[in-house]
Amino acid sequence: TSMGTRTGAVAGINGDYFDINATGQPTGGIVRDGRLLKSAKPGFNAELGVRADGSMVIGPQPYTGTVTDGGASHAITSVNTVGDLAGGISRITSDLGQATVAPATLVLGHRDGATLTVDGVRTGVTSLPALTAGQEALAGAGSGAGGQWLAANVHEGDTLTLDEQTPQLTQMVSGATVLVKDGHAYKDPAGTPPGGKNPSRNPETAIGLSKDGRHATFVVLDGRGGE
């Protein structure tokens, strides 16, 4: 209720699961006021987005990126997704806050448009610092291809070029799974059924959109009420 009061919302419901014992971040992607705070899982269907024209959409919202240092380039696989470090490079912003990670290579710098000027390179890092406004970082697991590329190619004082394709949305929040698609029941191969492997009768929230994305239906299913 405090979030609804603070933002002037007429109603509020739960959205996404979150990293309850660590960063407190949503587990899925999130866009707030056009700013990508966290990239979505690749191929994940249960992403609810608002377009610039006010219409809404449910479906995958891909993110792709590349970092270039001189003649060397490597893919950026995510934004503020520390669990993704083993498989690539994540771009870290001040939206993440402090986070614990497996030993990683961390490139700290300050951002100006599409360039990141490197202030320092650290290896064996197990805690990502909370960045201030204007600071950004790139992180990759020290034992992974992304972290090894950063350690081998990036040095203090380098100017990196960042090229990204982000969801063209003003707002985005993730859900657990898609239940209905094109008017028919849908078994979502990318989804996580509520309750996981040990489902319980907890309250659940669902959102459905009209075909044109102009109307949304919000449904809350009461739980813990017996059979």
Residue, then its C-alpha position, 0 to 999 in steps of 0.5 A: t500500500s505504501m508504494g501505491t500511495r507514494t506513486g499515486a496509483v489507483a490500484g496495486i498488485n504483486g508483480d514478479y518474484f524477487d531475490i529475497n535473500a540477496t539483492g532484493q531485485p526482481t528475478g525477471g526484467i524491469v523497465r521504469d519510465g523508459r529506463l532498463l533497470k534489469s534485462a529480461k531472461p532470454g526467450f522468457n515469455a511472461e514479460l508485461g510491457v507498456r509501449a510509448d503509445g500506451s498500449m500493452v504487450i505480453g511476450p519476450q523482450p530481448y536484450t543484446g549488446t556488444v562492448t568494443d575495446g580497440g579491435a576486440s569485441h565481446a557480447i554483453t549478455s545482460v544488464n544488472t543480472v549477476g546470476d548471468l556472470a558465468g556465461g557472459i558479461s553483464r553491464i552493471t549500473s547504479d540501479l543494482g546496488q551492492a551484490t555478492v558474486a562468484p569470483a569475477t572480473l570487474v571493469l569500473g568506469h564512468r559512462d558518457g553516451a555510448t562510451l565507458t571510460v575505464d577507471g580500473v580493472r579488478t580480478g577475483v572480485t566477490s562483491l560488486p560495489a554500489l555504484t553512484a550516478g554516472q558510474e557503470a561497470l562490466a562484470g564477468a565470471g573470472s572462470g568464464a569467457g566474458g570475465q577472461w576477455l575483460a581481464a585480457n583486453v581491458h585496461e585502466g584508461d581505455t575507452l570502450t564503445l557500448d552498443e545495445q538494443t533494448p526493449q522499446l518500452t516505457q514500463m516492463v515487469s515480469g511474471a511467472t508464466v503465460l497461461v493463455k495465448d491467442g485466446h487458447a490455453y498455453k503451456d509455456p515452455a519458458g515459464t515457472p508455474p506458481g509454487g514450482k515443484n511443490p505448489s501450494r494454494n497461495p494467492e496468485t495474480a494474473i493479467g490478461l490483455s485484449k488483442d489490441g493491447r488497449h485493455a487489461t484485466f487484472v485478476v487476483l485469486d485468493g489462496r489458503g482458503g481450503e479446497 
